[in-house]
Amino acid sequence: MATLDFSKPLYALAPLAGFTDLPFRSVVKKFGVDLTVSEMISSNALAFQSKRTIKMLEKNPLEDPYSIQLAGSDQSVMQKAVEYINTLDGVSVIDLNCGCPAPKIVNNLQGSSLLTDLPKMAETIRTIKKYSNKEYTSVKIRLGFDEKNHIEIAKICEDNGADFIAVHGRTKAGRYKAAVDYDAIAEIKKAVSIPVIANGDIDSAAKAKWVLEHTGADGIMVGRAAVGKPWIFHQMKEGTEEVSSELIKEVVLEHFDQMLAHYGKYGAIIFRKHLHTYSKAGYEGASAFRNLVNGIEDPSEMRDIVAEFFSQSFIG
């Protein structure tokens, strides 16, 4: 398995529920992303070996290194989940989610609600570190719950065994709308000795460059900005914003084929949301196209229409 290289900026794909599944990660990986992360996995569902949850752990052979992100705070359940992951080959990292702001997660002392109980967060990190046979333990954090206490949170991660952290530069209260506090990420970087990955509203090559310089972070993590633009990692690494119509068409069709391979015919229906983002800007007739695909269920019919639509020139 590949070792994470923090001697140069590391580019990671953030976990996004409903989007960063195996087909999407497979496409993104071809554009040079250094680390991919599973969708957030319920430790409880994994401990009881839910078939749906186990399928979510599947990875592409190209995903190396690969991280599995767990949500939970019950130590016996977390231990069982980690021990299941220990049986899987090709996993380099087990990541603890301490950032998700969704109410159904927060209400069960998972995700960002762990930031309200730092002793429990520390205990959970130690549990993962103790029972994992994987090379790295990491933590995805926010700057705090209602108020910022980011230095304290980051130091607890470091002191309890995290090998690196990914920092979303908002509090839980800020959800995804508040301005990202890149100064706070820079403060975390200065306060800890483990690698720090910056996350939050990094949506272009120019922004990635600025964030790396401003925060001093060891890498960046991109989530929503990669949906509809999986080539963004190549743009960031090469410092270019250009992308050809031919490449976009190739990527969209490959992603579509991967969805069918992974989900069967239902993959075409799931793929509608991706077509909405792929066509969001830069194509004539995009609104009519989205309305059209919303009513198509037959995979071959959808693929033909997709191929035709994305054959037109991308106008940006």
Rosetta blueprint (number, residue, H / E / L):
1 M L
2 A L
3 T L
4 L L
5 D L
6 F L
7 S L
8 K L
9 P L
10 L E
11 Y E
12 A E
13 L E
14 A L
15 P L
16 L L
17 A L
18 G L
19 F L
20 T L
21 D L
22 L H
23 P H
24 F H
25 R H
26 S H
27 V H
28 V H
29 K H
30 K L
31 F L
32 G L
33 V L
34 D L
35 L E
36 T E
37 V E
38 S L
39 E L
40 M L
41 I E
42 S E
43 S H
44 N H
45 A H
46 L H
47 A H
48 F L
49 Q L
50 S L
51 K H
52 R H
53 T H
54 I H
55 K H
56 M H
57 L L
58 E L
59 K L
60 N L
61 P L
62 L L
63 E L
64 D L
65 P L
66 Y E
67 S E
68 I E
69 Q E
70 L E
71 A E
72 G L
73 S L
74 D L
75 Q H
76 S H
77 V H
78 M H
79 Q H
80 K H
81 A H
82 V H
83 E H
84 Y H
85 I H
86 N L
87 T L
88 L L
89 D L
90 G L
91 V L
92 S L
93 V E
94 I E
95 D E
96 L E
97 N E
98 C E
99 G L
100 C L
101 P L
102 A L
103 P H
104 K H
105 I H
106 V H
107 N L
108 N L
109 L L
110 Q L
111 G H
112 S H
113 S H
114 L H
115 L H
116 T H
117 D L
118 L H
119 P H
120 K H
121 M H
122 A H
123 E H
124 T H
125 I H
126 R H
127 T H
128 I H
129 K H
130 K H
131 Y H
132 S L
133 N L
134 K L
135 E L
136 Y E
137 T E
138 S E
139 V E
140 K E
141 I E
142 R L
143 L L
144 G E
145 F L
146 D L
147 E L
148 K E
149 N L
150 H H
151 I H
152 E H
153 I H
154 A H
155 K H
156 I H
157 C H
158 E H
159 D H
160 N L
161 G L
162 A L
163 D L
164 F E
165 I E
166 A E
167 V E
168 H E
169 G L
170 R L
171 T L
172 K L
173 A L
174 G L
175 R L
176 Y L
177 K L
178 A L
179 A L
180 V L
181 D L
182 Y H
183 D H
184 A H
185 I H
186 A H
187 E H
188 I H
189 K H
190 K H
191 A H
192 V L
193 S L
194 I L
195 P L
196 V E
197 I E
198 A E
199 N E
200 G L
201 D L
202 I L
203 D L
204 S L
205 A H
206 A H
207 K H
208 A H
209 K H
210 W H
211 V H
212 L H
213 E H
214 H H
215 T H
216 G L
217 A L
218 D L
219 G E
220 I E
221 M E
222 V E
223 G L
224 R H
225 A H
226 A H
227 V L
228 G L
229 K L
230 P L
231 W L
232 I H
233 F H
234 H H
235 Q H
236 M H
237 K H
238 E H
239 G L
240 T L
241 E L
242 E L
243 V L
244 S L
245 S H
246 E H
247 L H
248 I H
249 K H
250 E H
251 V H
252 V H
253 L H
254 E H
255 H H
256 F H
257 D H
258 Q H
259 M H
260 L H
261 A H
262 H H
263 Y H
264 G L
265 K L
266 Y H
267 G H
268 A H
269 I H
270 I H
271 F L
272 R H
273 K H
274 H H
275 L H
276 H H
277 T H
278 Y H
279 S L
280 K L
281 A L
282 G L
283 Y L
284 E L
285 G L
286 A H
287 S H
288 A H
289 F H
290 R H
291 N H
292 L H
293 V H
294 N L
295 G L
296 I L
297 E L
298 D L
299 P H
300 S H
301 E H
302 M H
303 R H
304 D H
305 I H
306 V H
307 A H
308 E H
309 F H
310 F L
311 S L
312 Q L
313 S L
314 F L
315 I L
316 G L
